[in-house]
Amino acid sequence: MKALLFLALLSVIFAVDGLAQVGINTDGSSPDGSAILDAKSTRKGFLPPRMTSAQRDSITSPASGLVIYNTDLNCLEFFTGSVSGWNCPCSSFGTINCNEAVVHGTYFPGVTFTPSNNITVWVNVLKTGGFQITTHPVNGYYFYKCGTFTSTGAQTVDLPGFGTPVNTGTDEFTLNFGSSACNFPVVVQNVPPVVLFRNGIFLHHSTGGCIWGPNGSNTSVLLEIEVYNAVHGYTGVEAISMNEEWWAPGDNEWVTQHAFFEDTSPVTGIGYYLPVNKIIVIKSCFPASAMSGTGQPSDTLDPEMKTVYNYKWHWRHIIQVMKSHPENFFVIWTNAPLEPYSTNTTEAVLSKQFCSWAKNVLAEGLDPETGIFPPNVYVFDFFQKLTGSDGMMLEMYAAGPGDSHPNAAATALVAPQFVEEIFNASIGYESVAQVVK
């Protein structure tokens, strides 16, 4: 085999007019006088390098006339000497219309294109076959598509975008389809500023006021905010802040919060707080832990019943309203616990059961009715921080026998966690909010 290959190679190399020419064949014939390479076969073809569009575009300084086979487009392409100069032999023809061109995606300076950056144009195909529709580069990017039309008549074509815009403004492009051409604009916008979620309001009653502090302790939420800003180097608009308000008509129960969130009035509903507070923190009072049973679907006919079923129902509705406002970040506390002299084993177990569901099932996206938990909501598990395994408030954190208000030790424990957890979550949401927006 090696001997045959050697003889074949010897038989195809000739000198013509002082120039080296190569003929590849098995019949010993001379290469054509006009060709530097002449391959001849009746059983095999020429196979150029095969690559994707991305691999093609990574070729450094391609020479005019360079040939590849594009596996994305299933098209033989050759380079004509410009950024968008990859062409495939076109045999179709027709007309192109930019009057109804649709520009997809967003365009920002310095932001590299994704598949969402493309345009849709109308063409009227008069003859089927291979096609190429392209623009020349403008402001660092261009649009290009090569393929095959298998039918005639009016149809749409999606042209992917390539490159990265350099400057803001309106860029005018000319689309070329054979001898037909049309123009369309693309607007490159200023990069939108990052929306910060660093200021808010804490709506509470007496228990929340105790945690706000100082409540006889050596700290408070406001002091912990100062520490948080110092540790993270946040100043000016980057600094975190929070106000507090004694809130709720009557007892601050989950039925009250449910009605508040579903109240569409911009005065009496949650809408009152949305425009000026990027973060809204809500909670219930400790009477919410005086629960009466596991419950059943009919409990919702009496929304004030303190059953696990009703509480889940309240929370699911509250969370759905929160989800509908991705421009805000919400924090919802689990129940405030009751100390041993103010509750019993049954109430404590039920409250623990509900709070465990809220933090470990609902907030983890495992509740089959709610599904994926919204990224603009954080569950602050207040109940778990102050209770023992029996679901009762530890006496070391209670104001006293028969008084379930948090004491100074509870403030010292929870206030730092309140600031750390809430603002870590809200600042983490800032990057998510850009995508949501």
C-alpha positions in Angstrom: 0.0 0.0 0.0 2.8 2.4 0.9 4.6 1.7 -2.4 1.4 2.3 -4.4 0.9 5.6 -2.6 4.5 6.7 -3.2 4.2 5.9 -6.9 0.9 7.7 -7.2 2.4 10.8 -5.6 5.4 10.7 -8.0 3.0 10.5 -10.9 1.1 13.6 -10.1 3.8 16.2 -9.5 4.9 18.2 -12.5 6.7 21.4 -13.3 4.8 23.7 -15.6 6.3 27.1 -16.7 8.6 27.0 -13.7 5.7 26.7 -11.3 5.1 23.6 -9.1 1.7 22.1 -9.9 0.1 19.2 -8.1 -2.3 16.7 -9.6 -3.9 14.1 -7.4 -5.2 11.1 -9.5 -4.6 7.5 -10.2 -4.4 7.7 -14.0 -1.2 9.6 -14.3 -2.8 12.6 -16.1 -1.2 16.0 -16.0 -2.8 18.8 -13.9 -4.7 21.4 -15.8 -2.5 24.3 -16.9 -4.6 26.8 -15.0 -4.5 24.9 -11.7 -1.9 24.7 -9.0 -3.8 21.8 -7.5 -5.9 19.4 -9.7 -7.7 16.5 -8.0 -9.4 13.9 -10.1 -11.7 11.1 -9.0 -14.9 9.4 -10.0 -15.6 7.9 -6.6 -14.5 10.5 -4.0 -14.9 14.2 -3.4 -13.0 17.1 -1.8 -13.7 17.4 2.0 -12.9 20.9 3.4 -12.4 21.6 7.1 -15.8 21.3 8.9 -16.6 23.7 11.8 -19.3 25.7 13.5 -20.0 29.4 13.0 -18.3 30.2 16.3 -15.2 28.2 15.3 -15.2 29.9 11.9 -15.3 33.3 13.5 -12.3 32.5 15.7 -10.1 32.0 12.7 -7.4 34.7 12.9 -7.1 37.0 9.9 -8.8 34.6 7.4 -7.5 35.0 3.8 -9.8 36.0 1.0 -10.9 32.8 -0.7 -10.5 30.6 2.4 -13.0 27.7 2.3 -14.8 25.9 5.1 -17.9 23.8 5.5 -20.2 25.4 8.2 -21.9 22.6 10.2 -24.4 25.1 11.8 -25.7 26.2 8.4 -24.9 23.0 6.4 -23.3 25.2 3.9 -20.0 25.5 2.1 -18.6 29.0 2.8 -15.8 31.1 1.4 -14.3 34.3 2.8 -14.5 37.5 0.7 -12.3 39.7 2.9 -14.5 41.5 5.4 -15.9 40.8 8.9 -19.2 39.6 7.5 -17.6 38.3 4.3 -18.3 34.6 4.8 -20.4 33.6 1.8 -22.0 30.5 0.6 -22.7 29.9 -3.1 -26.2 31.1 -3.7 -28.5 29.8 -6.4 -31.9 31.2 -5.1 -33.1 34.7 -5.8 -36.0 36.9 -4.9 -36.8 40.1 -3.0 -36.4 41.2 0.6 -38.6 43.5 2.6 -37.5 45.3 5.8 -40.7 47.3 6.3 -41.9 44.6 8.7 -38.5 43.6 10.1 -38.6 42.7 13.8 -35.5 43.3 15.9 -35.3 40.8 18.8 -33.3 41.1 22.0 -31.7 44.1 23.8 -28.7 45.9 22.6 -26.2 47.5 25.0 -22.6 48.8 24.5 -20.0 46.2 25.4 -22.5 43.4 25.9 -21.8 40.4 23.6 -24.8 39.0 21.7 -26.7 35.9 22.8 -29.1 33.8 20.6 -31.8 36.3 21.6 -30.1 39.0 19.4 -31.5 38.4 16.0 -33.8 39.9 13.4 -36.8 38.5 11.4 -37.3 39.7 7.8 -39.7 38.8 5.0 -38.5 37.5 1.7 -40.3 36.6 -1.5 -38.4 33.6 -2.9 -38.7 33.4 -6.7 -36.3 30.5 -7.2 -35.4 27.8 -4.7 -31.8 26.9 -3.7 -29.0 28.1 -1.5 -29.2 31.6 -0.1 -27.2 34.2 1.8 -28.7 37.2 3.5 -26.2 39.5 5.2 -25.4 43.0 6.4 -22.0 44.7 6.6 -20.7 45.4 10.1 -21.9 48.6 11.8 -20.8 49.7 15.2 -19.1 46.4 15.9 -21.8 43.9 15.0 -23.7 42.5 12.0 -26.5 40.0 11.0 -26.0 37.0 8.7 -27.8 33.8 7.6 -26.9 31.2 4.9 -29.1 28.3 4.1 -31.4 26.8 1.5 -34.9 27.8 0.4 -36.8 24.7 -0.5 -40.0 26.5 -1.6 -40.9 29.7 -3.4 -43.2 32.5 -2.1 -43.3 34.8 0.9 -41.6 33.5 4.0 -39.7 34.8 7.0 -36.0 34.3 7.8 -34.4 34.8 11.2 -30.9 36.2 11.0 -28.6 35.7 14.0 -26.6 38.7 15.2 -22.8 38.5 15.7 -20.4 40.8 17.5 -20.6 43.3 20.3 -22.0 46.9 20.0 -19.5 49.6 20.7 -21.5 52.8 21.2 -25.1 53.8 22.0 -27.4 55.2 19.3 -29.4 54.1 16.3 -27.5 52.0 13.8 -28.7 51.7 10.2 -28.2 48.4 8.5 -28.6 47.4 4.8 -29.7 43.8 4.2 -28.5 42.2 1.0 -30.3 39.2 -0.7 -28.8 38.8 -4.1 -29.6 41.9 -6.0 -32.3 42.9 -3.6 -31.6 45.1 -0.6 -33.5 47.0 2.2 -32.7 49.0 5.3 -33.6 48.7 9.0 -32.5 50.4 12.2 -31.3 48.9 15.5 -31.2 50.9 18.7 -28.3 50.4 21.1 -29.4 51.6 24.5 -27.5 52.8 27.5 -26.7 49.9 29.9 -29.5 50.1 32.5 -28.4 50.9 36.0 -28.4 48.2 38.6 -31.5 48.4 40.7 -30.5 48.3 44.4 -32.5 46.7 47.1 -31.0 48.2 50.2 -33.6 50.3 51.9 -36.9 49.3 53.3 -39.5 49.2 56.1 -40.3 46.8 58.9 -44.0 46.5 59.6 -44.5 45.1 63.1 -46.3 45.2 66.5 -44.7 44.7 70.0 -42.6 41.6 69.3 -41.0 43.2 66.2 -40.4 46.3 68.3 -38.5 44.2 70.9 -36.3 42.8 68.2 -35.8 46.2 66.6 -34.2 47.0 70.0 -32.3 47.9 71.9 -34.8 46.4 74.4 -32.3 46.5 77.2 -29.6 44.9 75.1 -26.3 46.3 73.9 -27.5 46.2 70.3 -30.3 47.0 67.9 -31.3 46.6 64.3 -30.0 50.1 63.6 -26.6 49.4 65.3 -26.3 46.1 63.3 -27.0 48.0 60.1 -24.1 50.3 60.9 -21.9 47.3 61.5 -23.0 45.7 58.2 -22.2 48.8 56.2 -18.8 49.1 57.8 -17.9 45.4 57.3 -18.9 45.5 53.6 -17.7 49.1 52.9 -21.1 50.3 51.8 -21.5 54.1 51.7 -23.7 56.5 49.9 -26.3 54.9 47.7 -24.8 51.5 48.3 -25.4 51.7 52.1 -28.3 49.6 53.6 -31.0 51.3 55.7 -34.4 50.4 57.2 -37.2 52.2 58.9 -39.8 50.6 61.2 -43.5 51.2 61.7 -46.0 50.0 64.3 -48.5 48.4 61.9 -51.7 46.5 61.5 -55.4 47.2 62.2 -56.0 45.1 65.3 -54.0 42.0 66.0 -51.3 41.3 63.5 -52.5 37.8 62.4 -52.0 36.0 59.1 -55.6 36.6 58.2 -54.9 40.3 58.6 -51.8 40.1 56.4 -53.8 38.0 53.8 -56.4 40.7 53.5 -53.8 43.5 53.5 -51.9 42.0 50.5 -55.0 41.3 48.5 -56.4 44.8 49.1 -55.9 46.6 45.8 -56.3 50.1 47.3 -53.2 52.2 47.1 -54.1 53.6 50.5 -55.2 50.7 52.7 -53.4 47.8 50.9 -49.7 46.8 50.3 -49.6 49.2 47.4 -49.2 52.1 49.9 -45.7 50.9 50.8 -44.5 49.6 47.4 -43.3 52.8 45.7 -41.0 54.1 48.4 -39.7 50.9 50.0 -37.6 48.4 48.0 -37.7 46.0 50.9 -40.8 45.3 52.9 -40.6 43.1 56.0 -43.8 41.7 57.6 -44.6 39.4 60.5 -47.4 38.2 62.8 -47.8 38.6 66.5 -47.2 35.7 69.0 -51.0 35.0 69.3 -50.6 33.4 65.9 -48.9 30.5 67.6 -52.0 29.7 69.6 -53.1 27.2 66.9 -56.2 25.0 67.1 -55.6 22.1 64.8 -54.2 20.6 61.6 -57.3 21.7 59.7 -59.1 20.9 56.4 -60.1 22.7 53.2 -63.4 23.9 54.7 -61.4 26.0 57.2 -61.0 28.7 54.6 -64.7 29.5 55.0 -63.6 30.9 58.3 -60.3 32.7 57.6 -59.7 33.5 61.3 -59.4 29.8 62.2 -55.8 29.2 63.4 -55.2 25.9 61.7 -52.2 24.7 59.8 -54.4 24.4 56.7 -55.6 28.0 56.9 -52.1 29.3 57.6 -50.8 27.6 54.5 -53.7 29.0 52.6 -52.9 32.5 53.9 -49.2 32.3 53.1 -49.7 30.9 49.6 -51.9 33.9 48.7 -49.5 36.4 50.3 -46.6 34.9 48.4 -48.4 35.1 45.1 -49.0 38.8 45.6 -45.3 39.3 46.5 -44.3 37.4 43.4 -46.3 39.8 41.3 -44.1 42.7 42.4 -40.6 41.8 41.3 -39.7 45.5 41.7 -39.8 44.9 45.5 -38.1 42.5 47.8 -40.2 40.9 50.6 -39.3 39.3 53.9 -41.9 37.3 55.8 -41.3 36.0 59.3 -42.4 32.6 60.6 -44.6 32.7 63.7 -43.5 34.4 66.9 -43.5 31.6 69.5 -45.2 31.4 72.8 -43.4 30.8 76.1 -44.4 27.7 78.2 -46.8 29.4 80.5 -48.8 30.9 77.5 -49.3 27.8 75.4 -49.6 24.0 75.5 -48.0 21.0 73.8 -50.6 20.8 71.1 -50.3 24.5 70.1 -46.6 24.4 70.2 -46.3 21.3 68.0 -48.8 22.8 65.5 -46.9 26.1 65.3 -43.6 24.2 64.8 -45.2 22.1 62.1 -46.4 25.1 60.2 -43.2 27.1 60.5 -41.1 24.1 59.4 -43.3 23.8 56.3 -42.9 27.5 55.6 -39.1 27.4 55.7 -38.2 23.9 54.6 -40.9 23.1 52.1 -42.5 26.3 50.7 -39.3 28.4 50.7 -37.4 25.5 49.1 -39.9 25.3 46.2 -41.2 22.0 47.3 -44.8 23.0 47.9 -46.8 21.4 45.0 -49.4 24.2 45.0 -46.9 27.1 45.0 -44.1 25.5 43.0 -40.9 27.4 42.4 -40.5 29.9 45.2 -40.2 33.5 44.0 -36.6 35.0 44.1 -37.9 38.3 45.5 -39.2 36.7 48.8 -37.2 35.5 51.8 -38.5 33.6 54.7 -37.0 34.7 58.0 -37.4 31.7 60.4 -37.9 33.7 63.6 -39.8 30.8 65.3 -36.9 28.4 65.1 -34.4 30.9 66.5 -36.1 31.2 69.9 -37.7 27.7 70.5 -36.7 24.3 71.8 -37.5 21.0 70.3 -41.0 21.1 71.7 -41.9 24.2 69.8 -42.1 26.4 72.9 -40.2 29.6 73.4 -37.1 29.0 75.5 -37.6 30.7 78.9 -34.1 32.4 78.5 -35.6 34.5 75.6 -39.0 35.3 77.2 -39.7 38.6 79.0 -41.1 36.4 81.8 -43.6 33.8 82.8 -46.8 34.5 81.0 -45.1 37.1 78.8 -44.0 35.9 75.3 -42.4 39.2 74.3 -38.7 38.7 73.4 -36.3 39.9 76.1 -32.8 41.5 75.8 -31.1 38.2 75.2 -33.5 37.5 72.3 -32.8 40.9 70.8 -29.0 40.3 71.1 -29.5 37.0 69.3 -31.9 37.9 66.6 -31.1 41.5 65.6 -27.7 40.6 64.0 -29.3 37.7 62.2 -32.2 39.9 61.1 -29.8 42.3 59.4 -27.4 39.7 58.0 -29.9 37.4 56.5 -32.3 40.0 55.1 -29.8 42.2 53.5 -27.7 39.3 52.2 -30.8 38.0 50.5 -32.0 41.4 49.1 -28.5 42.3 47.8 -28.3 38.8 46.2 -31.6 39.5 44.5 -30.1 42.6 42.7 -28.5 40.5 40.0 -31.6 38.4 39.6 -33.8 41.5 39.4 -31.9 42.7 36.3 -32.9 39.4 34.5 -36.4 39.7 35.7 -36.6 43.3 34.5 
